[in-house]
Every structure is written in C-alpha cells, then in structure tokens.
Amino acid sequence: MINYYCLPLSKTFRLLFTCLICFTAFSGLAQDKTKTIGHKSRSGTTNNSFGVVQGAQVGIRMNAGHRPVELLKLSFHVDNLGKDTIPFKVNVYAMGDKLPQGDNLVKQEIKGSIIREKDPSGPLMNNQLISVDLSPYKVDVKGDILISIEFLNTIPNKSLGFSCGLLNGGTYYKKNSDTEWKKIPVVGADFNVLVKKLK
C-alpha cells in the first residue's frame, strides 16, 4: 500500500499522472477491440434490386485489415414489399484483383431470413434492418473479402431492393449459382459487419 503522505508532492503528482496514463491506455485498448467494416448503414435509399432466385448472391467488398479479425454481426437494410419469408445464407470469400476467388470461407452454414415485420403502431414496414449473428461460427478473416447473402429459395417475380450509397465501391452479384460474378460499379449496398480484432 502506498502512503501518499510520505511522498514528496512532485512524486505524488508523477505517480497519479502515470496511473491516469495507464488507465487511459487500457480503456482505449478495450474500446478498440471491435470495429465496423463495410458501407455506411442507410435506411430508405434503395437504388437497385435483385431477383429472389435460388443460388443468387448479393454482396460487397470489405477491407478487414492486415491483422485477423473475427466476424460478429452482419447488418443491412432491405425493402421487402411482399409478405414472403425469404431465407438466405451468409457467404464469405477472399477477393482477387477484381472479383471474389476461391471457396466459401464459411465452413458451417449461417442462415438468416428476411421477414416483413409490422410496425408496432402501424402497418407492415417496407424498409427493414436485417441482422445476422455470426459470432457462433468463428469466421476469422483478414485483407480484402467479399461478404454476400445467397437466396435459398426461388420466389417467382419477387425482387428485393437494398439500401445503397453512391461511389462507395459498388455491389457484386450472381444471378444464380451457375453464372459468374458481376459488379455494379456505382452503387454499393449498405452491408456492414461488426468485427472483433484478434491478437
């Protein structure tokens, strides 16, 4: 135990200052353990839509950084004007120079669904925030990746509009499982992911 009354005044101040610096540093480290990657979250700014076809995918390129991170939660806004429940799964790919490459980095199937919800004080909502908990699956990545959702069913004449921003890296899509990846260069869907930095 330190008896501050026995220390000279200058040493007491130095000790308190050192403690304050250490506390600030540790607080900063704790806050820096998570970050959000991807595009800015938006609501109600739909600029593109995609058909709900089994095997079709929609996603964006994200920079996870040079050090490994663990994916915790995927979020995006979508317009769903029908009453259908639309199941999907989450895929993660490494990015090549221009397009995704290699196999899906997700080893267990991560499923989600888009369900048109009702506003507690009004009618069914058109634009919704969809979130998927990725933390149980322990998906660790680094560098440039593409995170997409893949529709699990075909709903004839059904399309979904994703909230987007302009000039933010674009949106990548596949029309079905047999087609190649394409890129819409100007408008980027507002997909974003909460990640945890790993040691």
SERO-4910 file (N, C-alpha, C, O; in steps of 0.05 Angstrom, whole numbers):
BEGIN
 pado doro    nc1    nc2    nc3   cac1   cac2   cac3    cc1    cc2    cc3    oc1    oc2    oc3
  Met    A     17    -24      0      0      0      0     18     25      0     37     26     15
  Ile    A     10     44    -16     26     69    -19     15     90      0     -9     95      0
  Asn    A     32    101     16     24    123     34     31    149     20     55    157     20
  Tyr    A     11    162      9     16    187     -7     27    209     11     40    227      1
  Tyr    A     21    208     37     30    230     55     60    229     59     72    249     66
  Cys    A     73    206     54    101    203     58    117    211     33    142    214     34
  Leu    A    103    214     10    117    220    -15    119    250    -18    101    265    -10
  Pro    A    141    259    -30    142    288    -37    120    294    -56    111    277    -71
  Leu    A    112    320    -56     89    328    -73     94    322   -102     75    313   -116
  Ser    A    118    327   -113    123    322   -141    121    293   -148    111    286   -170
  Lys    A    130    275   -130    128    246   -135     99    237   -135     91    219   -150
  Thr    A     83    249   -117     55    242   -116     41    249   -142     25    233   -153
  Phe    A     47    272   -152     35    280   -178     44    262   -201     28    255   -218
  Arg    A     70    255   -200     80    238   -222     67    210   -221     60    199   -241
  Leu    A     63    200   -197     50    174   -193     21    175   -203     12    157   -217
  Leu    A      7    196   -195    -21    199   -204    -23    202   -234    -41    191   -247
  Phe    A     -4    217   -246     -4    221   -274      1    195   -289    -12    189   -310
  Thr    A     20    179   -279     26    153   -291      2    135   -290     -4    121   -309
  Cys    A    -12    134   -267    -36    118   -264    -58    126   -284    -71    110   -296
  Leu    A    -61    153   -287    -81    163   -306    -74    155   -335    -92    147   -350
  Ile    A    -48    156   -342    -40    148   -369    -46    119   -374    -56    111   -395
  Cys    A    -39    102   -354    -44     73   -356    -74     67   -359    -82     51   -376
  Phe    A    -90     81   -343   -119     76   -344   -130     84   -372   -146     70   -383
  Thr    A   -121    107   -382   -130    116   -409   -122     97   -431   -137     91   -449
  Ala    A    -97     86   -429    -87     68   -449   -103     42   -449   -111     32   -470
  Phe    A   -108     31   -425   -124      6   -423   -152     10   -432   -164     -8   -445
  Ser    A   -164     33   -426   -191     39   -435   -192     40   -466   -211     30   -478
  Gly    A   -172     53   -477   -171     55   -507   -168     27   -519   -181     22   -540
  Leu    A   -152     10   -507   -149    -17   -518   -175    -32   -517   -182    -47   -536
  Ala    A   -190    -29   -495   -215    -43   -492   -235    -34   -513   -250    -50   -525
  Gln    A   -235     -8   -519   -254      3   -538   -247     -5   -567   -264     -7   -584
  Asp    A   -221     -9   -572   -211    -15   -599   -214    -45   -606   -205    -52   -628
  Lys    A   -225    -61   -589   -226    -90   -595   -247    -96   -617   -244   -116   -631
  Thr    A   -267    -79   -621   -286    -83   -642   -286    -58   -660   -280    -36   -652
  Lys    A   -294    -63   -686   -298    -42   -705   -318    -51   -726   -324    -75   -727
  Thr    A   -328    -32   -742   -347    -39   -763   -334    -35   -790   -321    -14   -795
  Ile    A   -336    -55   -807   -325    -53   -834   -348    -54   -854   -370    -64   -848
  Gly    A   -343    -45   -878   -363    -45   -899   -374    -17   -904   -360      3   -898
  His    A   -398    -15   -914   -410     11   -921   -426     23   -898   -434      9   -879
  Lys    A   -431     48   -900   -447     63   -880   -475     52   -881   -487     47   -902
  Ser    A   -487     48   -857   -515     38   -855   -534     60   -863   -533     83   -854
  Arg    A   -553     53   -882   -573     73   -891   -600     59   -890   -602     35   -891
  Ser    A   -620     76   -889   -648     65   -889   -664     81   -910   -663    106   -909
  Gly    A   -678     67   -927   -696     80   -946   -683     93   -970   -695    111   -982
  Thr    A   -658     85   -977   -645     97  -1001   -640     75  -1021   -618     72  -1031
  Thr    A   -661     60  -1028   -658     38  -1046   -653     47  -1075   -668     63  -1086
  Asn    A   -631     37  -1087   -624     45  -1114   -622     21  -1133   -620     25  -1157
  Asn    A   -622     -3  -1123   -621    -26  -1141   -636    -49  -1128   -641    -50  -1104
  Ser    A   -644    -68  -1145   -659    -91  -1135   -650   -116  -1149   -639   -115  -1171
  Phe    A   -654   -139  -1136   -645   -164  -1146   -667   -185  -1143   -681   -186  -1123
  Gly    A   -669   -202  -1163   -689   -223  -1163   -683   -244  -1142   -660   -252  -1138
  Val    A   -704   -254  -1128   -700   -275  -1108   -700   -302  -1123   -721   -314  -1128
  Val    A   -676   -312  -1129   -672   -336  -1144   -653   -354  -1128   -633   -344  -1118
  Gln    A   -660   -379  -1126   -643   -397  -1111   -614   -397  -1122   -611   -400  -1146
  Gly    A   -595   -393  -1105   -567   -392  -1114   -557   -364  -1121   -533   -361  -1124
  Ala    A   -575   -345  -1124   -566   -317  -1130   -553   -305  -1105   -562   -311  -1083
  Gln    A   -533   -288  -1110   -519   -276  -1087   -516   -246  -1092   -514   -236  -1114
  Val    A   -516   -231  -1070   -512   -202  -1069   -493   -196  -1047   -496   -206  -1025
  Gly    A   -472   -180  -1052   -453   -174  -1031   -436   -150  -1038   -438   -138  -1059
  Ile    A   -417   -143  -1020   -399   -121  -1024   -371   -129  -1015   -367   -147   -999
  Arg    A   -351   -115  -1026   -323   -119  -1018   -318   -103   -993   -328    -80   -990
  Met    A   -304   -115   -974   -297   -101   -949   -267   -106   -943   -256   -126   -950
  Asn    A   -255    -86   -930   -227    -89   -922   -227    -95   -892   -233    -78   -875
  Ala    A   -219   -120   -886   -218   -129   -858   -192   -120   -844   -190   -123   -819
  Gly    A   -173   -110   -858   -147   -101   -846   -126   -122   -849   -131   -145   -858
  His    A   -101   -115   -842    -78   -133   -845    -77   -155   -824    -66   -176   -828
  Arg    A    -89   -150   -801    -89   -170   -779   -116   -184   -778   -136   -173   -785
  Pro    A   -116   -209   -769   -141   -225   -769   -162   -212   -751   -156   -201   -729
  Val    A   -187   -214   -760   -210   -206   -744   -231   -229   -744   -231   -245   -763
  Glu    A   -248   -229   -725   -270   -248   -724   -296   -234   -731   -301   -212   -720
  Leu    A   -311   -245   -749   -337   -233   -757   -358   -237   -735   -362   -260   -727
  Leu    A   -371   -216   -726   -390   -218   -704   -419   -215   -714   -437   -230   -705
  Lys    A   -425   -195   -731   -453   -190   -739   -454   -176   -766   -440   -156   -770
  Leu    A   -470   -187   -784   -476   -174   -809   -502   -159   -808   -522   -169   -796
  Ser    A   -503   -134   -819   -527   -118   -819   -531   -105   -846   -511    -98   -860
  Phe    A   -556   -102   -855   -562    -88   -879   -592    -81   -879   -608    -93   -866
  His    A   -599    -60   -894   -627    -51   -897   -637    -62   -924   -623    -62   -944
  Val    A   -663    -70   -924   -675    -81   -948   -704    -73   -950   -717    -71   -930
  Asp    A   -714    -69   -975   -742    -65   -979   -755    -91   -987   -747   -104  -1007
  Asn    A   -775    -99   -972   -789   -124   -977   -819   -116   -978   -832   -112   -957
  Leu    A   -830   -115  -1002   -857   -105  -1006   -878   -127  -1004   -902   -121  -1004
  Gly    A   -870   -152  -1004   -889   -174  -1002   -891   -185   -974   -878   -175   -955
  Lys    A   -905   -207   -971   -908   -220   -945   -892   -245   -943   -894   -260   -923
  Asp    A   -876   -251   -963   -860   -275   -963   -837   -274   -943   -826   -253   -938
  Thr    A   -832   -297   -931   -807   -300   -915   -785   -310   -934   -789   -330   -948
  Ile    A   -763   -296   -935   -742   -302   -954   -717   -312   -939   -703   -296   -927
  Pro    A   -712   -338   -940   -688   -349   -926   -663   -344   -943   -664   -344   -967
  Phe    A   -641   -340   -929   -615   -337   -943   -593   -348   -925   -598   -354   -902
  Lys    A   -570   -351   -937   -546   -357   -921   -524   -337   -926   -524   -324   -947
  Val    A   -506   -335   -908   -484   -315   -910   -459   -330   -920   -451   -351   -910
  Asn    A   -446   -318   -940   -421   -329   -952   -399   -308   -949   -404   -284   -949
  Val    A   -375   -318   -947   -351   -300   -945   -330   -311   -964   -324   -335   -963
  Tyr    A   -319   -294   -981   -298   -302  -1000   -274   -283   -998   -277   -260   -990
  Ala    A   -251   -294  -1004   -227   -276  -1008   -230   -262  -1035   -241   -273  -1054
  Met    A   -221   -237  -1036   -223   -222  -1061   -197   -224  -1077   -175   -223  -1066
  Gly    A   -201   -228  -1103   -178   -226  -1121   -175   -197  -1129   -183   -179  -1115
  Asp    A   -162   -192  -1152   -158   -165  -1161   -184   -151  -1167   -188   -127  -1160
  Lys    A   -203   -166  -1179   -228   -153  -1187   -253   -167  -1177   -274   -155  -1172
  Leu    A   -251   -194  -1174   -275   -210  -1166   -268   -229  -1144   -244   -234  -1139
  Pro    A   -288   -240  -1130   -283   -260  -1109   -269   -284  -1121   -273   -291  -1145
  Gln    A   -253   -297  -1105   -239   -321  -1115   -239   -342  -1093   -241   -336  -1069
  Gly    A   -236   -367  -1101   -234   -389  -1082   -261   -398  -1071   -282   -388  -1079
  Asp    A   -259   -416  -1052   -283   -427  -1039   -294   -409  -1017   -280   -391  -1008
  Asn    A   -318   -415  -1010   -331   -401   -987   -315   -406   -962   -308   -428   -955
  Leu    A   -308   -384   -948   -292   -386   -923   -309   -395   -899   -298   -401   -878
  Val    A   -335   -394   -902   -353   -403   -880   -356   -433   -882   -366   -444   -902
  Lys    A   -349   -447   -861   -349   -476   -861   -376   -488   -852   -384   -509   -860
  Gln    A   -390   -473   -835   -417   -481   -826   -437   -462   -839   -431   -438   -843
  Glu    A   -460   -472   -846   -480   -455   -859   -491   -435   -840   -501   -442   -818
  Ile    A   -489   -410   -847   -500   -388   -830   -526   -378   -843   -525   -366   -864
  Lys    A   -549   -384   -831   -574   -378   -843   -587   -353   -830   -583   -348   -807
  Gly    A   -602   -339   -846   -618   -316   -837   -644   -316   -853   -647   -332   -871
  Ser    A   -661   -297   -847   -686   -295   -863   -695   -266   -863   -691   -251   -844
  Ile    A   -708   -258   -885   -720   -232   -888   -750   -235   -885   -763   -247   -902
  Ile    A   -760   -224   -863   -789   -227   -858   -800   -199   -856   -790   -182   -841
  Arg    A   -821   -194   -870   -833   -167   -869   -847   -164   -842   -867   -178   -836
  Glu    A   -838   -145   -826   -848   -142   -799   -869   -119   -798   -870   -103   -816
  Lys    A   -884   -120   -777   -904    -99   -773   -894    -78   -753   -882    -84   -733
  Asp    A   -898    -53   -760   -892    -31   -742   -911    -33   -718   -935    -36   -722
  Pro    A   -901    -32   -694   -918    -35   -670   -942    -15   -670   -963    -21   -659
  Ser    A   -939      8   -683   -960     27   -683   -973     32   -710   -987     52   -715
  Gly    A   -968     14   -729   -978     19   -756   -978     -6   -774   -980    -28   -764
  Pro    A   -976     -1   -800   -978    -23   -819   -951    -38   -822   -932    -33   -807
  Leu    A   -950    -57   -840   -926    -72   -846   -904    -52   -856   -910    -34   -871
  Met    A   -880    -56   -847   -858    -38   -854   -846    -47   -881   -843    -71   -886
  Asn    A   -839    -28   -898   -827    -34   -923   -797    -38   -920   -786    -58   -929
  Asn    A   -783    -18   -907   -754    -19   -904   -747    -30   -877   -756    -20   -856
  Gln    A   -730    -50   -876   -723    -63   -851   -693    -66   -848   -679    -69   -868
  Leu    A   -684    -66   -823   -657    -72   -817   -655   -102   -811   -669   -112   -793
  Ile    A   -639   -116   -826   -635   -145   -822   -608   -149   -810   -588   -138   -819
  Ser    A   -606   -165   -788   -581   -171   -775   -578   -201   -772   -597   -215   -767
  Val    A   -553   -211   -775   -547   -239   -772   -524   -242   -752   -503   -230   -756
  Asp    A   -528   -258   -732   -507   -263   -712   -487   -282   -724   -493   -306   -729
  Leu    A   -462   -273   -728   -441   -290   -739   -423   -302   -718   -406   -319   -724
  Ser    A   -425   -292   -693   -405   -299   -673   -404   -329   -666   -382   -338   -660
  Pro    A   -426   -344   -667   -423   -373   -660   -406   -389   -680   -398   -411   -674
  Tyr    A   -401   -377   -704   -388   -393   -725   -358   -389   -727   -345   -403   -743
  Lys    A   -347   -371   -712   -318   -367   -711   -305   -364   -738   -287   -379   -745
  Val    A   -315   -344   -753   -304   -339   -780   -282   -318   -777   -288   -295   -772
  Asp    A   -257   -326   -781   -234   -307   -779   -224   -301   -807   -220   -319   -823
  Val    A   -220   -275   -812   -211   -266   -838   -191   -243   -835   -187   -232   -814
  Lys    A   -178   -237   -857   -161   -213   -859   -159   -204   -888   -165   -220   -906
  Gly    A   -151   -180   -893   -148   -170   -920   -175   -163   -933   -195   -159   -919
  Asp    A   -175   -163   -959   -200   -156   -974   -217   -181   -977   -208   -202   -986
  Ile    A   -242   -179   -970   -261   -201   -971   -287   -192   -984   -292   -168   -987
  Leu    A   -303   -211   -993   -330   -204  -1002   -349   -219   -984   -347   -244   -981
  Ile    A   -368   -205   -973   -389   -217   -957   -416   -214   -972   -423   -193   -980
  Ser    A   -429   -237   -975   -454   -237   -991   -475   -253   -977   -470   -268   -959
  Ile    A   -500   -248   -986   -522   -266   -978   -530   -281  -1003   -530   -271  -1025
  Glu    A   -537   -306   -999   -546   -324  -1021   -574   -333  -1015   -580   -345   -995
  Phe    A   -592   -328  -1034   -620   -336  -1031   -622   -367  -1032   -610   -380  -1049
  Leu    A   -638   -378  -1015   -641   -407  -1013   -665   -418  -1028   -667   -442  -1034
  Asn    A   -684   -400  -1035   -708   -408  -1050   -712   -389  -1073   -703   -367  -1073
  Thr    A   -727   -399  -1093   -736   -381  -1115   -765   -373  -1109   -782   -390  -1104
  Ile    A   -770   -347  -1110   -797   -336  -1108   -803   -322  -1134   -792   -300  -1139
  Pro    A   -819   -334  -1152   -824   -322  -1178   -834   -293  -1177   -850   -286  -1161
  Asn    A   -822   -277  -1195   -829   -248  -1197   -825   -232  -1172   -837   -211  -1168
  Lys    A   -807   -242  -1155   -801   -228  -1130   -773   -216  -1131   -754   -229  -1139
  Ser    A   -771   -190  -1124   -744   -178  -1122   -743   -162  -1096   -763   -154  -1084
  Leu    A   -718   -158  -1087   -713   -143  -1063   -695   -119  -1070   -677   -121  -1086
  Gly    A   -701    -96  -1057   -684    -72  -1060   -668    -68  -1036   -678    -69  -1013
  Phe    A   -641    -64  -1040   -623    -60  -1017   -616    -30  -1015   -610    -17  -1036
  Ser    A   -616    -20   -991   -607      8   -987   -578     11   -996   -561     -6   -990
  Cys    A   -572     33  -1010   -546     36  -1023   -535     64  -1019   -549     83  -1011
  Gly    A   -509     66  -1025   -496     92  -1027   -483     94  -1054   -479     74  -1068
  Leu    A   -475    118  -1062   -463    123  -1088   -432    125  -1085   -422    135  -1066
  Leu    A   -419    114  -1106   -389    116  -1108   -375    106  -1083   -356    118  -1074
  Asn    A   -384     83  -1073   -372     71  -1049   -361     43  -1053   -360     27  -1034
  Gly    A   -354     37  -1078   -342     10  -1082   -360     -9  -1098   -350    -30  -1107
  Gly    A   -385     -3  -1100   -403    -20  -1117   -414    -44  -1103   -408    -50  -1080
  Thr    A   -431    -58  -1118   -444    -83  -1108   -436   -106  -1126   -436   -103  -1151
  Tyr    A   -431   -129  -1115   -425   -153  -1130   -449   -171  -1129   -463   -173  -1109
  Tyr    A   -454   -185  -1151   -478   -203  -1152   -474   -226  -1171   -458   -225  -1190
  Lys    A   -488   -248  -1166   -491   -270  -1184   -521   -275  -1188   -536   -275  -1169
  Lys    A   -529   -279  -1213   -558   -282  -1218   -568   -310  -1209   -591   -313  -1202
  Asn    A   -550   -329  -1210   -556   -356  -1199   -530   -371  -1195   -509   -360  -1199
  Ser    A   -532   -395  -1186   -507   -410  -1178   -489   -416  -1202   -466   -422  -1198
  Asp    A   -500   -416  -1226   -485   -423  -1250   -472   -400  -1264   -456   -404  -1283
  Thr    A   -478   -375  -1256   -467   -352  -1270   -442   -341  -1256   -437   -348  -1233
  Glu    A   -427   -325  -1271   -403   -312  -1259   -411   -288  -1243   -432   -277  -1246
  Trp    A   -392   -280  -1225   -396   -255  -1210   -395   -231  -1229   -380   -230  -1248
  Lys    A   -412   -212  -1224   -413   -186  -1238   -411   -164  -1217   -416   -168  -1193
  Lys    A   -404   -140  -1226   -402   -117  -1208   -418    -94  -1219   -416    -86  -1242
  Ile    A   -435    -82  -1201   -448    -56  -1207   -429    -35  -1195   -427    -33  -1171
  Pro    A   -415    -19  -1212   -393     -3  -1201   -401     22  -1185   -385     31  -1168
  Val    A   -424     33  -1191   -430     59  -1179   -444     58  -1152   -438     73  -1134
  Val    A   -463     39  -1149   -479     38  -1125   -472     14  -1108   -470     -9  -1118
  Gly    A   -466     19  -1082   -458     -3  -1064   -479     -7  -1043   -487     11  -1028
  Ala    A   -488    -32  -1040   -507    -39  -1019   -495    -34   -992   -471    -35   -988
  Asp    A   -512    -28   -972   -502    -18   -946   -495    -40   -927   -499    -37   -903
  Phe    A   -485    -62   -937   -476    -84   -919   -453    -74   -901   -435    -60   -910
  Asn    A   -455    -81   -876   -432    -75   -858   -431    -97   -837   -451   -110   -831
  Val    A   -407   -101   -826   -402   -123   -807   -387   -113   -783   -366    -99   -785
  Leu    A   -397   -120   -760   -382   -115   -735   -362   -137   -732   -369   -161   -734
  Val    A   -336   -130   -727   -315   -150   -724   -300   -145   -698   -300   -124   -687
  Lys    A   -287   -166   -689   -270   -165   -665   -242   -170   -673   -235   -189   -687
  Lys    A   -224   -152   -665   -196   -155   -671   -184   -178   -654   -191   -182   -631
  Leu    A   -168   -194   -667   -155   -217   -654   -126   -211   -649   -114   -195   -662
  Lys    A   -115   -224   -629    -87   -219   -621    -69   -233   -641    -44   -231   -638
***
